């Protein structure tokens, strides 16, 4: 059972990547079929499609490279790949991929004005950066006070001890 966790991550990554590629192919094929056969779109529609779906495709290939396990010729796993369900930047990349798929489907069905939905991605990026910065700033200000519970109030355990013994606990 050596490397059980690595094998689980590898299996999960293979499933996620396979599902992602099938959905991506379906979404992009739907756009091209609907825009070519049903709506006879102008050239600018295809330029918008290429420009606004390219970050999603780039992220998808990057996630493929990051998460695909590597096997030796004898079938032994050399590298399990990074966890594709990790928090942070990986999670943000998945958000961009999913939102772009939604925009591609909306643009295929509703027309080129649906591409305005894509502006949510940069706004979401700004919001994430702002909340990360303010959270980090609050964390740093908490470190500057250094003392935690001793500086502010007492914990419930401390209050019980003081009530029972009548003596106050001092911290150094």
Residue pairs with C-beta under 8 A, 6 or more apart in sequence:
3 77
3 80
6 77
6 80
7 77
7 80
9 69
9 80
9 81
9 83
10 69
10 77
10 80
10 81
12 84
12 85
13 67
13 68
13 69
13 80
13 81
13 83
13 84
14 68
14 69
16 67
16 84
16 85
17 63
17 64
17 67
17 68
17 84
20 60
20 63
20 97
21 60
21 64
23 101
24 56
24 57
24 60
24 97
24 101
27 101
27 104
27 105
28 53
28 104
30 104
30 105
30 108
31 49
31 104
31 105
31 107
31 108
34 108
34 109
35 41
35 45
35 46
35 49
35 108
39 111
41 112
44 112
45 107
45 112
48 107
48 112
48 115
49 104
49 107
52 100
52 103
52 115
52 118
53 100
53 104
55 96
55 100
55 121
56 96
56 97
56 100
56 101
59 93
59 96
59 97
60 97
62 93
63 84
63 90
63 93
63 94
63 97
66 81
66 82
66 84
66 90
67 81
67 82
67 83
67 84
68 81
69 77
69 79
69 80
69 81
70 77
70 78
70 79
70 81
71 77
71 78
72 78
82 90
83 90
84 90
84 94
92 125
92 128
95 124
96 121
99 117
99 118
99 120
99 121
99 124
100 118
100 121
102 117
103 114
103 115
103 117
103 118
106 114
106 117
107 114
107 115
145 151
147 171
149 155
149 158
150 171
154 162
158 169
161 169
162 168
162 169
